[in-house]
Amino acid sequence: MKRSTRPADIYLRFLQLAEAIRGLPSLPPLDPLEERILSFIARASQDNLRLSVRDMMGNDEFGSPATVHSRLKSMREKGWIMLSDTEDTRRKQIELTQAALLHFDKLSKCLVQAASGNR
């Protein structure tokens, strides 16, 4: 007799799978604030929004401009984001690196696997 799966079971299975891919050699880990910033950047990218360093530093939800700037610098050094030139040479656009996109691809596979119930 098969046990019914609650939605929470799917989510918890996803967390378990996601934690397993964190152990694989790839990009250096992010602290919790950097993870929130990465998610914000990824959502902006998904919505085709241009996001500059100045935009991020002006966003109060991530702390002071100095805190945001230091986290962006750290994330860049770790290989999660890159800065691209814009038409205004004083402004840099934030973009996900190819390695960060691959990380999101892996997370997506974990989500699909958790939802399908495959082990």
HUJOUR-V87263 format. One record per residue. N is the residue number from 1. D_CENTER is the distance of its C-alpha to the mean C-alpha in Angstrom with 1 decimal. Layout:
BEGIN
{{N | D_CENTER} {N | D_CENTER}}
END
This chain:
BEGIN
{{1 | 39.0} {2 | 35.3} {3 | 33.4} {4 | 31.6} {5 | 27.9} {6 | 26.6} {7 | 23.3} {8 | 22.2} {9 | 23.0} {10 | 20.6} {11 | 17.7} {12 | 18.9} {13 | 19.3} {14 | 15.7} {15 | 14.7} {16 | 17.3} {17 | 16.1} {18 | 12.4} {19 | 14.0} {20 | 16.2} {21 | 13.8} {22 | 12.4} {23 | 16.1} {24 | 16.2} {25 | 16.6} {26 | 13.7} {27 | 11.5} {28 | 12.5} {29 | 10.8} {30 | 9.1} {31 | 11.2} {32 | 10.6} {33 | 10.6} {34 | 8.2} {35 | 5.6} {36 | 7.1} {37 | 7.2} {38 | 3.7} {39 | 4.1} {40 | 7.4} {41 | 7.2} {42 | 5.9} {43 | 8.7} {44 | 11.0} {45 | 10.8} {46 | 11.6} {47 | 14.4} {48 | 15.6} {49 | 15.6} {50 | 16.1} {51 | 14.4} {52 | 16.3} {53 | 16.2} {54 | 19.1} {55 | 17.3} {56 | 14.6} {57 | 17.5} {58 | 19.4} {59 | 16.9} {60 | 18.6} {61 | 16.1} {62 | 14.3} {63 | 17.8} {64 | 20.2} {65 | 19.7} {66 | 20.5} {67 | 17.7} {68 | 15.1} {69 | 16.7} {70 | 16.8} {71 | 13.1} {72 | 12.4} {73 | 15.1} {74 | 13.8} {75 | 10.3} {76 | 12.6} {77 | 15.0} {78 | 12.6} {79 | 11.8} {80 | 8.1} {81 | 9.5} {82 | 13.1} {83 | 15.6} {84 | 18.0} {85 | 21.4} {86 | 22.5} {87 | 26.1} {88 | 26.3} {89 | 26.2} {90 | 25.3} {91 | 22.0} {92 | 18.9} {93 | 16.3} {94 | 12.6} {95 | 11.1} {96 | 8.5} {97 | 10.6} {98 | 12.0} {99 | 10.8} {100 | 7.1} {101 | 8.5} {102 | 10.6} {103 | 8.1} {104 | 7.0} {105 | 10.9} {106 | 11.6} {107 | 9.9} {108 | 11.8} {109 | 14.9} {110 | 14.7} {111 | 14.7} {112 | 17.6} {113 | 19.3} {114 | 19.2} {115 | 20.6} {116 | 23.2} {117 | 24.4} {118 | 24.5} {119 | 24.4}}
END
